[in-house]
């Protein structure tokens, strides 16, 4: 049994998906300035990375099956469910993705102006 199995039930996987999405929606819907959007993107990416590192540290050793699993009836009438699962390999890939997300935001930080597209379709 892993250490995550002793945690209270919480939708960790939905949180990992929702945090970057919420940051992007805040920038789009509230029409923030470029500087505010950069800080908001960095904050949401760092928060996601922090949660992923915490999950990685507390994931335990060995074992088989899901480290985290969410399964909720969404539209019961049609048998549609919202299901997410994370095993050890998935956790490593999510950790890599969240780390690269922070790196990508920091690398793109000095970009001030977008170059216009020279393709005829633009």
TORDRENTI-801333 format. One record per residue: chain; residue in one letter; y, z, x of N, C-alpha, C, O in turn. Coordinates in pm, 1 decimal, always signed. Each point is the difference from the previous one (the first is absolute). Layout:
! TORDRENTI-801333
node c A	r A	n_y Y	n_z Z	n_x X	ca_y Y	ca_z Z	ca_x X	c_y Y	c_z Z	c_x X	o_y Y	o_z Z	o_x X
...
***
This chain:
! TORDRENTI-801333
node c A	r X	n_y -117.9	n_z +0.0	n_x +84.7	ca_y +117.9	ca_z +0.0	ca_x -84.7	c_y +124.0	c_z +0.0	c_x +89.1	o_y +4.4	o_z +71.6	o_x +100.0
node c A	r X	n_y +93.4	n_z -149.2	n_x -134.7	ca_y +120.2	ca_z -12.3	ca_x +81.0	c_y +104.5	c_z +101.6	c_x -42.8	o_y -10.0	o_z +62.6	o_x -105.5
node c A	r X	n_y +109.8	n_z -48.5	n_x +190.2	ca_y +109.0	ca_z +92.7	ca_x -30.8	c_y +81.8	c_z -48.4	c_x -118.8	o_y +57.5	o_z +81.4	o_x -72.3
node c A	r X	n_y -51.2	n_z -213.0	n_x +50.8	ca_y +77.7	ca_z -52.6	ca_x -111.7	c_y -61.7	c_z +38.1	c_x -133.7	o_y +70.0	o_z +8.0	o_x -100.9
node c A	r X	n_y -200.1	n_z +15.4	n_x +99.8	ca_y -65.5	ca_z +35.2	ca_x -125.4	c_y +46.2	c_z +135.9	c_x -50.2	o_y -14.0	o_z +29.2	o_x -118.7
node c A	r X	n_y +69.2	n_z +55.4	n_x +206.9	ca_y +46.8	ca_z +131.6	ca_x -41.3	c_y +144.5	c_z -1.6	c_x -46.2	o_y +49.3	o_z +101.2	o_x -49.8
node c A	r X	n_y +19.7	n_z -212.8	n_x +65.0	ca_y +138.7	ca_z -9.3	ca_x -43.7	c_y +6.8	c_z -5.5	c_x -151.8	o_y -94.3	o_z -46.7	o_x -63.8
node c A	r X	n_y +203.6	n_z +93.4	n_x +4.7	ca_y +14.9	ca_z -15.5	ca_x -144.1	c_y +8.5	c_z -147.2	c_x -36.9	o_y +43.9	o_z -82.9	o_x +79.8
node c A	r X	n_y -85.9	n_z +51.8	n_x -200.2	ca_y +4.1	ca_z -138.6	ca_x -45.1	c_y +145.2	c_z -47.9	c_x -1.1	o_y +86.4	o_z +58.5	o_x -65.3
node c A	r X	n_y -63.1	n_z -164.7	n_x +138.4	ca_y +133.4	ca_z -58.2	ca_x +8.0	c_y -17.7	c_z -148.8	c_x +27.5	o_y -87.7	o_z -36.5	o_x +78.4
node c A	r X	n_y +166.0	n_z -49.4	n_x -138.7	ca_y -15.6	ca_z -145.1	ca_x +21.9	c_y +60.2	c_z -45.5	c_x +133.0	o_y +103.2	o_z -67.0	o_x +2.3
node c A	r X	n_y -168.1	n_z +103.9	n_x +108.6	ca_y +50.7	ca_z -33.8	ca_x +133.0	c_y +11.0	c_z -150.5	c_x +18.9	o_y +99.1	o_z -47.7	o_x +55.4
node c A	r X	n_y -197.7	n_z -27.4	n_x -99.7	ca_y +0.4	ca_z -145.0	ca_x +21.5	c_y +110.5	c_z -67.6	c_x -79.9	o_y +65.2	o_z -92.2	o_x +49.0
node c A	r X	n_y -44.5	n_z +137.5	n_x -170.5	ca_y +109.8	ca_z -55.1	ca_x -80.6	c_y +134.5	c_z +33.5	c_x +64.0	o_y +93.1	o_z -80.4	o_x -4.3
node c A	r X	n_y -83.4	n_z +198.3	n_x +63.0	ca_y +122.8	ca_z +39.4	ca_x +69.4	c_y +25.4	c_z -90.4	c_x +120.8	o_y +113.4	o_z -41.3	o_x +24.3
node c A	r X	n_y -219.7	n_z +10.5	n_x +51.8	ca_y +15.6	ca_z -87.9	ca_x +116.6	c_y +44.3	c_z -140.4	c_x -40.1	o_y +72.7	o_z -66.1	o_x +74.2
node c A	r X	n_y -116.0	n_z +21.4	n_x -190.1	ca_y +42.9	ca_z -131.8	ca_x -48.8	c_y +140.2	c_z +7.3	c_x -59.3	o_y +80.5	o_z -91.2	o_x +18.7
node c A	r X	n_y -51.8	n_z +198.6	n_x -89.4	ca_y +124.8	ca_z +10.6	ca_x -74.8	c_y +124.0	c_z +31.5	c_x +81.2	o_y +109.8	o_z -39.4	o_x -39.2
node c A	r X	n_y -123.5	n_z +109.6	n_x +151.7	ca_y +119.2	ca_z +38.6	ca_x +76.5	c_y +76.7	c_z -118.9	c_x +56.5	o_y +121.2	o_z -6.5	o_x -20.4
node c A	r X	n_y -184.1	n_z -88.0	n_x +90.0	ca_y +76.0	ca_z -116.4	ca_x +47.2	c_y +53.1	c_z -84.8	c_x -115.7	o_y +109.4	o_z -56.1	o_x +7.5
node c A	r X	n_y -188.6	n_z +47.8	n_x -114.1	ca_y +43.8	ca_z -75.5	ca_x -117.4	c_y +123.3	c_z +64.2	c_x -64.3	o_y +92.9	o_z -69.9	o_x -40.4
node c A	r X	n_y -92.5	n_z +201.6	n_x +31.2	ca_y +115.0	ca_z +71.1	ca_x -57.5	c_y +125.5	c_z -19.5	c_x +85.9	o_y +109.6	o_z -17.9	o_x -53.1
node c A	r X	n_y -126.0	n_z +21.5	n_x +185.1	ca_y +114.1	ca_z -23.2	ca_x +88.6	c_y +57.8	c_z -139.7	c_x -16.9	o_y +121.8	o_z -17.5	o_x -2.7
node c A	r X	n_y -209.3	n_z -81.7	n_x -8.8	ca_y +46.6	ca_z -137.6	ca_x -19.4	c_y +69.6	c_z -16.5	c_x -135.0	o_y +103.6	o_z -65.8	o_x -9.0
node c A	r X	n_y -160.2	n_z +125.3	n_x -95.4	ca_y +61.5	ca_z -10.1	ca_x -132.1	c_y +135.0	c_z +69.5	c_x -5.3	o_y +91.5	o_z -48.2	o_x -66.8
node c A	r X	n_y -77.7	n_z +159.5	n_x +135.3	ca_y +130.4	ca_z +67.9	ca_x +5.1	c_y +106.0	c_z -88.9	c_x +63.8	o_y +113.5	o_z -5.4	o_x -47.3
node c A	r X	n_y -149.9	n_z -63.5	n_x +153.2	ca_y +96.2	ca_z -90.3	ca_x +65.6	c_y +38.3	c_z -115.8	c_x -90.7	o_y +116.8	o_z -38.0	o_x -8.1
node c A	r X	n_y -215.9	n_z -17.3	n_x -59.8	ca_y +25.5	ca_z -117.4	ca_x -84.0	c_y +78.0	c_z +36.5	c_x -125.2	o_y +98.9	o_z -65.4	o_x -33.1
node c A	r X	n_y -142.8	n_z +169.2	n_x -36.3	ca_y +59.2	ca_z +33.3	ca_x -129.2	c_y +137.0	c_z +65.7	c_x +10.7	o_y +84.1	o_z -18.8	o_x -87.9
node c A	r X	n_y -60.1	n_z +95.7	n_x +194.2	ca_y +128.8	ca_z +67.1	ca_x +12.8	c_y +98.0	c_z -77.5	c_x +87.4	o_y +112.1	o_z +45.3	o_x +23.2
node c A	r X	n_y -153.3	n_z -159.7	n_x +24.1	ca_y +85.4	ca_z -87.9	ca_x +80.6	c_y +71.9	c_z +76.1	c_x +110.5	o_y +122.7	o_z +1.6	o_x +8.8
node c A	r X	n_y -201.7	n_z +59.4	n_x +72.2	ca_y +54.0	ca_z +77.6	ca_x +112.3	c_y +45.0	c_z -93.3	c_x +112.3	o_y -35.9	o_z -117.7	o_x +3.5
node c A	r X	n_y +114.8	n_z +172.9	n_x +87.4	ca_y +45.1	ca_z -78.5	ca_x +114.5	c_y -116.4	c_z -21.3	c_x +96.2	o_y -104.6	o_z +63.9	o_x -11.8
node c A	r X	n_y +124.4	n_z -154.6	n_x +107.1	ca_y -104.6	ca_z -28.1	ca_x +97.8	c_y -36.0	c_z +123.9	c_x +80.9	o_y -117.8	o_z +25.4	o_x +25.4
node c A	r X	n_y +217.3	n_z +51.1	n_x +14.9	ca_y -25.9	ca_z +120.0	ca_x +79.7	c_y -78.8	c_z +103.0	c_x -80.6	o_y -92.4	o_z +62.1	o_x +52.6
node c A	r X	n_y +127.7	n_z -43.4	n_x -178.9	ca_y -73.1	ca_z +95.5	ca_x -84.2	c_y -144.0	c_z -44.9	c_x -21.1	o_y -91.9	o_z +81.9	o_x +0.9
node c A	r X	n_y +72.5	n_z -212.2	n_x -20.0	ca_y -135.1	ca_z -52.4	ca_x -19.0	c_y -84.6	c_z +16.6	c_x +125.7	o_y -119.3	o_z +28.9	o_x -8.2
node c A	r X	n_y +180.7	n_z -47.1	n_x +123.0	ca_y -74.9	ca_z +19.7	ca_x +124.4	c_y -45.4	c_z +144.9	c_x +13.2	o_y -115.0	o_z +26.6	o_x +34.9
node c A	r X	n_y +204.3	n_z +65.7	n_x -62.4	ca_y -36.8	ca_z +142.0	ca_x +9.6	c_y -102.7	c_z +38.1	c_x -105.7	o_y -91.1	o_z +78.2	o_x +27.5
node c A	r X	n_y +104.7	n_z -131.9	n_x -146.7	ca_y -96.4	ca_z +28.9	ca_x -105.8	c_y -137.2	c_z -58.0	c_x +33.3	o_y -102.0	o_z +64.7	o_x -23.7
node c A	r X	n_y +98.9	n_z -186.2	n_x +78.3	ca_y -126.9	ca_z -60.7	ca_x +40.4	c_y -65.9	c_z +80.8	c_x +110.6	o_y -121.0	o_z +22.5	o_x -3.1
node c A	r X	n_y +199.6	n_z +21.1	n_x +100.8	ca_y -54.7	ca_z +80.7	ca_x +108.4	c_y -49.8	c_z +134.5	c_x -51.4	o_y -106.1	o_z +46.4	o_x +41.6
node c A	r X	n_y +180.8	n_z +16.1	n_x -130.7	ca_y -41.1	ca_z +130.1	ca_x -54.2	c_y -129.5	c_z -11.3	c_x -79.6	o_y -89.1	o_z +83.7	o_x +14.3
node c A	r X	n_y +78.1	n_z -186.2	n_x -97.7	ca_y -123.0	ca_z -15.1	ca_x -78.4	c_y -118.6	c_z -35.6	c_x +89.6	o_y -111.6	o_z +45.7	o_x -24.7
node c A	r X	n_y +134.1	n_z -126.1	n_x +127.7	ca_y -108.3	ca_z -34.9	ca_x +92.4	c_y -43.4	c_z +121.6	c_x +82.0	o_y -119.4	o_z +20.6	o_x +21.3
node c A	r X	n_y +214.6	n_z +59.2	n_x +24.4	ca_y -34.9	ca_z +120.3	ca_x +76.0	c_y -71.6	c_z +102.6	c_x -87.3	o_y -92.2	o_z +66.9	o_x +46.7
node c A	r X	n_y +132.9	n_z -53.6	n_x -171.5	ca_y -68.4	ca_z +91.6	ca_x -91.2	c_y -143.0	c_z -45.5	c_x -24.9	o_y -92.0	o_z +81.8	o_x -3.2
node c A	r X	n_y +73.2	n_z -211.8	n_x -14.4	ca_y -133.9	ca_z -54.3	ca_x -19.8	c_y -85.6	c_z +20.7	c_x +124.7	o_y -116.9	o_z +36.9	o_x -10.4
node c A	r X	n_y +174.6	n_z -60.5	n_x +128.2	ca_y -71.8	ca_z +22.7	ca_x +125.4	c_y -36.7	c_z +147.3	c_x +16.8	o_y -110.1	o_z +31.8	o_x +45.0
node c A	r X	n_y +200.6	n_z +57.1	n_x -80.6	ca_y -27.0	ca_z +143.3	ca_x +11.1	c_y -116.3	c_z +41.4	c_x -88.8	o_y -87.5	o_z +74.9	o_x +43.4
node c A	r X	n_y +85.6	n_z -121.9	n_x -165.1	ca_y -110.3	ca_z +32.1	ca_x -91.2	c_y -130.8	c_z -58.1	c_x +51.7	o_y -103.9	o_z +65.6	o_x -7.4
node c A	r X	n_y +107.5	n_z -187.3	n_x +59.6	ca_y -120.8	ca_z -63.2	ca_x +52.1	c_y -52.7	c_z +75.7	c_x +121.6	o_y -120.9	o_z +19.6	o_x +12.8
node c A	r X	n_y +209.7	n_z +22.8	n_x +76.2	ca_y -43.5	ca_z +78.8	ca_x +115.8	c_y -59.7	c_z +131.6	c_x -46.0	o_y -102.3	o_z +43.0	o_x +53.3
node c A	r X	n_y +164.0	n_z +22.0	n_x -151.4	ca_y -52.5	ca_z +125.5	ca_x -52.7	c_y -139.6	c_z -20.8	c_x -59.0	o_y -89.3	o_z +81.7	o_x +22.4
node c A	r X	n_y +70.0	n_z -190.4	n_x -97.5	ca_y -131.7	ca_z -29.9	ca_x -56.1	c_y -101.5	c_z -28.5	c_x +110.3	o_y -116.2	o_z +39.3	o_x -10.7
node c A	r X	n_y +159.6	n_z -107.6	n_x +116.6	ca_y -89.0	ca_z -30.2	ca_x +111.5	c_y -44.1	c_z +127.1	c_x +71.6	o_y -117.3	o_z +15.5	o_x +34.0
node c A	r X	n_y +211.2	n_z +74.5	n_x -11.4	ca_y -31.9	ca_z +124.9	ca_x +70.1	c_y -93.5	c_z +87.5	c_x -83.0	o_y -87.8	o_z +66.1	o_x +55.5
node c A	r X	n_y +105.1	n_z -64.8	n_x -186.2	ca_y -79.8	ca_z +86.1	ca_x -87.0	c_y -121.9	c_z -70.4	c_x -60.8	o_y -58.6	o_z +51.0	o_x -95.4
node c A	r X	n_y +20.1	n_z -165.8	n_x +148.6	ca_y -107.8	ca_z -76.4	ca_x -61.8	c_y -138.5	c_z +50.9	c_x +35.1	o_y -96.7	o_z -39.8	o_x -64.9
node c A	r X	n_y +82.8	n_z +125.7	n_x +164.4	ca_y -132.4	ca_z +49.7	ca_x +36.8	c_y -74.5	c_z -101.0	c_x +85.4	o_y +51.5	o_z -107.6	o_x +30.4
node c A	r X	n_y -173.3	n_z +143.6	n_x +8.1	ca_y -79.7	ca_z -84.7	ca_x +88.4	c_y -124.4	c_z -48.2	c_x -71.9	o_y -58.8	o_z +72.5	o_x -80.3
node c A	r X	n_y +19.6	n_z -194.2	n_x +109.4	ca_y -125.2	ca_z -54.0	ca_x -51.2	c_y -3.3	c_z -9.2	c_x -150.8	o_y +103.5	o_z -10.4	o_x -65.9
node c A	r X	n_y -224.2	n_z +14.4	n_x +12.4	ca_y -16.4	ca_z -8.4	ca_x -143.7	c_y -0.7	c_z -144.6	c_x -46.8	o_y +36.3	o_z -91.8	o_x +73.5
node c A	r X	n_y -77.5	n_z +75.1	n_x -194.7	ca_y -0.9	ca_z -133.5	ca_x -57.8	c_y +66.1	c_z +7.2	c_x -136.4	o_y +19.3	o_z +108.1	o_x -55.6
node c A	r X	n_y +14.2	n_z -221.8	n_x +3.7	ca_y +65.4	ca_z -3.9	ca_x -130.1	c_y +151.3	c_z -2.0	c_x +14.2	o_y +54.8	o_z -25.5	o_x +107.3
node c A	r X	n_y +10.1	n_z +53.1	n_x -218.3	ca_y +145.8	ca_z -7.5	ca_x -5.8	c_y +62.5	c_z +127.3	c_x +54.7	o_y -45.0	o_z +110.6	o_x -29.8
node c A	r X	n_y +150.2	n_z -128.0	n_x +111.0	ca_y +82.2	ca_z +113.6	ca_x +38.9	c_y +92.5	c_z +37.2	c_x -114.8	o_y +18.4	o_z +117.5	o_x -31.9
node c A	r X	n_y +39.2	n_z -219.7	n_x -29.0	ca_y +86.7	ca_z +17.6	ca_x -116.5	c_y -41.7	c_z -100.3	c_x -105.5	o_y -37.7	o_z -113.0	o_x +30.9
node c A	r X	n_y +44.8	n_z +155.3	n_x -155.0	ca_y -38.7	ca_z -88.4	ca_x -109.3	c_y +82.5	c_z +34.6	c_x -122.9	o_y +12.1	o_z +116.8	o_x -36.9
node c A	r X	n_y +44.2	n_z -218.9	n_x -26.0	ca_y +73.5	ca_z +15.4	ca_x -125.9	c_y -63.3	c_z -93.3	c_x -102.1	o_y -21.9	o_z -117.9	o_x +27.8
node c A	r X	n_y -6.7	n_z +170.0	n_x -143.7	ca_y -58.1	ca_z -80.6	ca_x -106.5	c_y +52.8	c_z +52.3	c_x -132.3	o_y -34.3	o_z +110.2	o_x -42.7
node c A	r X	n_y +118.6	n_z -190.6	n_x -21.9	ca_y +64.6	ca_z +41.2	ca_x -123.8	c_y -17.4	c_z -111.7	c_x -102.9	o_y +17.3	o_z -117.7	o_x +31.6
node c A	r X	n_y -51.8	n_z +155.5	n_x -155.1	ca_y -6.0	ca_z -98.2	ca_x -107.7	c_y +142.5	c_z -46.1	c_x -29.2	o_y +88.2	o_z +81.3	o_x -27.5
node c A	r X	n_y -67.0	n_z -211.2	n_x +33.8	ca_y +134.1	ca_z -52.5	ca_x -20.9	c_y +13.5	c_z -52.4	c_x -142.7	o_y +79.0	o_z +52.7	o_x -78.3
node c A	r X	n_y -154.5	n_z -154.3	n_x +45.0	ca_y -1.6	ca_z -52.8	ca_x -136.9	c_y -143.7	c_z +16.8	c_x -48.8	o_y -83.5	o_z -89.0	o_x +15.6
node c A	r X	n_y +57.0	n_z +204.9	n_x -74.8	ca_y -136.8	ca_z +36.9	ca_x -37.0	c_y -59.4	c_z -95.7	c_x -102.7	o_y -120.7	o_z -23.9	o_x +0.3
node c A	r X	n_y +202.0	n_z -29.4	n_x -85.5	ca_y -47.4	ca_z -90.4	ca_x -104.8	c_y -73.3	c_z -121.6	c_x +57.5	o_y -96.5	o_z -48.6	o_x -58.9
node c A	r X	n_y +142.8	n_z +0.4	n_x +173.6	ca_y -60.1	ca_z -116.0	ca_x +63.8	c_y -85.3	c_z +37.6	c_x +121.0	o_y -53.6	o_z -87.8	o_x +67.6
node c A	r X	n_y +40.8	n_z +216.2	n_x -40.0	ca_y -79.9	ca_z +44.7	ca_x +114.4	c_y +67.5	c_z -24.6	c_x +133.6	o_y -68.5	o_z -13.1	o_x +101.5
node c A	r X	n_y +199.9	n_z +6.5	n_x -98.7	ca_y +74.5	ca_z -25.7	ca_x +123.0	c_y +32.9	c_z +133.8	c_x +65.7	o_y +49.7	o_z +92.2	o_x -64.6
node c A	r X	n_y -78.8	n_z -83.9	n_x +195.0	ca_y +20.4	ca_z +123.4	ca_x +75.0	c_y +89.2	c_z -26.5	c_x +121.4	o_y +5.4	o_z -111.4	o_x +51.9
node c A	r X	n_y +63.4	n_z +214.8	n_x -8.5	ca_y +79.6	ca_z -2.1	ca_x +122.9	c_y -81.8	c_z +76.3	c_x +103.5	o_y -16.2	o_z +121.5	o_x -10.6
node c A	r X	n_y -35.3	n_z -192.5	n_x +110.2	ca_y -89.3	ca_z +61.2	ca_x +97.2	c_y +44.4	c_z -34.7	c_x +140.8	o_y +22.7	o_z -116.5	o_x +32.4
node c A	r X	n_y -10.5	n_z +218.6	n_x +51.0	ca_y +28.5	ca_z -16.5	ca_x +142.1	c_y -96.5	c_z +88.2	c_x +78.1	o_y -36.4	o_z +108.3	o_x -45.8
node c A	r X	n_y -4.8	n_z -154.1	n_x +162.7	ca_y -87.4	ca_z +79.5	ca_x +84.2	c_y +32.3	c_z -24.1	c_x +146.1	o_y +43.6	o_z -108.6	o_x +38.3
node c A	r X	n_y -65.5	n_z +211.6	n_x +43.3	ca_y +26.3	ca_z -11.9	ca_x +142.9	c_y -113.8	c_z +65.7	c_x +76.5	o_y -32.4	o_z +116.8	o_x -21.6
node c A	r X	n_y -28.4	n_z -195.0	n_x +112.5	ca_y -100.5	ca_z +56.4	ca_x +88.2	c_y +59.9	c_z +11.6	c_x +139.8	o_y +120.5	o_z -17.8	o_x +17.2
node c A	r X	n_y -202.5	n_z +47.2	n_x +81.8	ca_y +50.4	ca_z +21.7	ca_x +135.7	c_y +65.6	c_z -121.7	c_x +61.0	o_y +106.3	o_z +11.2	o_x +61.1
node c A	r X	n_y -168.0	n_z -128.4	n_x -76.4	ca_y +57.9	ca_z -123.1	ca_x +55.1	c_y +130.9	c_z -32.6	c_x -70.3	o_y +97.2	o_z -38.7	o_x +64.9
node c A	r X	n_y -93.8	n_z +54.0	n_x -196.3	ca_y +122.5	ca_z -27.2	ca_x -76.1	c_y +112.2	c_z +92.1	c_x +44.5	o_y +115.3	o_z -42.1	o_x +9.4
node c A	r X	n_y -148.4	n_z +167.2	n_x +17.8	ca_y +101.8	ca_z +94.9	ca_x +45.3	c_y +59.8	c_z -44.3	c_x +132.4	o_y +121.3	o_z +9.6	o_x +19.0
node c A	r X	n_y -204.2	n_z -58.2	n_x +73.2	ca_y +52.8	ca_z -51.0	ca_x +127.3	c_y +90.7	c_z -120.8	c_x -21.8	o_y +104.3	o_z -12.2	o_x +64.4
node c A	r X	n_y -143.7	n_z -76.4	n_x -154.6	ca_y +81.4	ca_z -119.0	ca_x -26.6	c_y +131.7	c_z +36.0	c_x -68.8	o_y +103.0	o_z -60.9	o_x +28.7
node c A	r X	n_y -105.2	n_z +158.1	n_x -118.3	ca_y +123.9	ca_z +45.0	ca_x -64.4	c_y +90.8	c_z +66.0	c_x +103.5	o_y +121.5	o_z -19.8	o_x -2.6
node c A	r X	n_y -179.2	n_z +97.7	n_x +93.4	ca_y +78.4	ca_z +61.8	ca_x +106.9	c_y +65.5	c_z -106.8	c_x +87.3	o_y +117.9	o_z +10.9	o_x +33.7
node c A	r X	n_y -192.7	n_z -112.4	n_x +2.2	ca_y +55.9	ca_z -110.2	ca_x +79.2	c_y +111.0	c_z -72.2	c_x -75.4	o_y +104.0	o_z -32.1	o_x +57.7
node c A	r X	n_y -125.7	n_z +6.8	n_x -185.3	ca_y +99.2	ca_z -71.3	ca_x -80.8	c_y +129.1	c_z +79.7	c_x -12.9	o_y +108.6	o_z -56.2	o_x +14.0
node c A	r X	n_y -118.6	n_z +185.7	n_x -40.5	ca_y +121.7	ca_z +79.9	ca_x -14.5	c_y +72.7	c_z +13.9	c_x +133.0	o_y +123.0	o_z +4.3	o_x +2.9
node c A	r X	n_y -197.6	n_z +2.7	n_x +107.9	ca_y +63.9	ca_z +4.7	ca_x +131.8	c_y +73.7	c_z -130.9	c_x +28.0	o_y +113.3	o_z +1.5	o_x +48.1
node c A	r X	n_y -177.4	n_z -115.0	n_x -78.2	ca_y +65.0	ca_z -129.6	ca_x +22.0	c_y +118.6	c_z -21.2	c_x -92.4	o_y +94.8	o_z -70.4	o_x +34.9
node c A	r X	n_y -99.8	n_z +130.9	n_x -152.4	ca_y +112.6	ca_z -9.6	ca_x -92.9	c_y +124.4	c_z +64.9	c_x +61.8	o_y +109.2	o_z -56.6	o_x -5.7
node c A	r X	n_y -125.6	n_z +173.3	n_x +63.6	ca_y +113.0	ca_z +68.5	ca_x +64.8	c_y +50.5	c_z -81.9	c_x +118.6	o_y +120.9	o_z -15.5	o_x +17.3
node c A	r X	n_y -212.6	n_z -37.3	n_x +64.6	ca_y +39.3	ca_z -81.7	ca_x +114.6	c_y +76.3	c_z -124.2	c_x -44.8	o_y +101.0	o_z -35.9	o_x +60.6
node c A	r X	n_y -148.5	n_z -29.7	n_x -166.0	ca_y +67.1	ca_z -121.2	ca_x -49.3	c_y +140.7	c_z +29.7	c_x -49.9	o_y +91.6	o_z -79.1	o_x +22.5
node c A	r X	n_y -73.8	n_z +191.3	n_x -89.7	ca_y +133.1	ca_z +37.3	ca_x -48.0	c_y +92.7	c_z +27.8	c_x +116.8	o_y +115.5	o_z -42.7	o_x -1.0
node c A	r X	n_y -164.7	n_z +113.9	n_x +102.2	ca_y +83.6	ca_z +31.2	ca_x +116.1	c_y +34.3	c_z -124.9	c_x +80.4	o_y +111.2	o_z -11.5	o_x +51.5
node c A	r X	n_y -204.7	n_z -81.6	n_x -40.3	ca_y +27.1	ca_z -124.0	ca_x +74.5	c_y +102.2	c_z -86.1	c_x -73.5	o_y +83.4	o_z -64.6	o_x +63.5
node c A	r X	n_y -88.8	n_z +62.9	n_x -196.3	ca_y +93.0	ca_z -83.8	ca_x -75.5	c_y +134.9	c_z +67.8	c_x -22.9	o_y +88.7	o_z -59.3	o_x -61.3
node c A	r X	n_y -72.0	n_z +180.5	n_x +108.6	ca_y +122.8	ca_z +76.0	ca_x -22.1	c_y +126.0	c_z -72.3	c_x +46.6	o_y +98.0	o_z -1.5	o_x -74.5
node c A	r X	n_y -94.9	n_z -59.2	n_x +194.9	ca_y +125.5	ca_z -61.8	ca_x +45.9	c_y +33.9	c_z -134.0	c_x -66.3	o_y +106.7	o_z -55.1	o_x +27.0
node c A	r X	n_y -192.4	n_z +2.2	n_x -111.4	ca_y +28.8	ca_z -128.6	ca_x -65.6	c_y +117.9	c_z +19.4	c_x -94.2	o_y -5.5	o_z +82.7	o_x -91.0
node c A	r X	n_y +112.4	n_z -159.2	n_x +112.8	ca_y +121.3	ca_z +14.2	ca_x -79.9	c_y +20.8	c_z -117.2	c_x -95.4	o_y +55.8	o_z +17.1	o_x -108.4
node c A	r X	n_y -100.4	n_z -135.6	n_x +148.4	ca_y +25.8	ca_z -117.3	ca_x -80.9	c_y -126.1	c_z -85.4	c_x -4.6	o_y -68.4	o_z -17.8	o_x +100.8
node c A	r X	n_y +39.7	n_z -33.3	n_x -216.5	ca_y -115.2	ca_z -86.2	ca_x -15.4	c_y +36.9	c_z -143.1	c_x +37.5	o_y +107.4	o_z -48.7	o_x -35.5
node c A	r X	n_y -195.7	n_z -17.3	n_x +106.4	ca_y +21.7	ca_z -138.9	ca_x +38.0	c_y -33.6	c_z -86.8	c_x -120.2	o_y -105.8	o_z +17.6	o_x -60.5
node c A	r X	n_y +193.9	n_z -111.4	n_x +24.1	ca_y -30.6	ca_z -86.5	ca_x -115.7	c_y -120.3	c_z -88.2	c_x +27.9	o_y -25.7	o_z -39.3	o_x +113.8
node c A	r X	n_y -45.2	n_z +9.9	n_x -217.1	ca_y -119.1	ca_z -83.6	ca_x +9.7	c_y +41.5	c_z -146.1	c_x +16.6	o_y +90.5	o_z -47.3	o_x -68.7
node c A	r X	n_y -156.6	n_z -23.7	n_x +159.5	ca_y +33.9	ca_z -140.8	ca_x +22.4	c_y -98.6	c_z -93.8	c_x -66.8	o_y +10.4	o_z -121.7	o_x +15.5
node c A	r X	n_y -106.0	n_z +176.0	n_x -89.6	ca_y -97.0	ca_z -84.6	ca_x -68.7	c_y +63.2	c_z -61.6	c_x -125.1	o_y +87.6	o_z +60.9	o_x -61.4
node c A	r X	n_y -131.5	n_z -180.7	n_x +23.6	ca_y +57.9	ca_z -66.3	ca_x -117.7	c_y -31.3	c_z +74.1	c_x -130.3	o_y +69.9	o_z -20.0	o_x -99.4
node c A	r X	n_y -171.5	n_z +103.7	n_x +97.4	ca_y -35.0	ca_z +69.4	ca_x -125.1	c_y +88.9	c_z +121.4	c_x -27.0	o_y -4.3	o_z +56.0	o_x -109.5
node c A	r X	n_y +83.4	n_z -15.3	n_x +206.0	ca_y +80.8	ca_z +121.0	ca_x -17.3	c_y +130.2	c_z -28.2	c_x -67.9	o_y +79.3	o_z +91.6	o_x -21.8
***
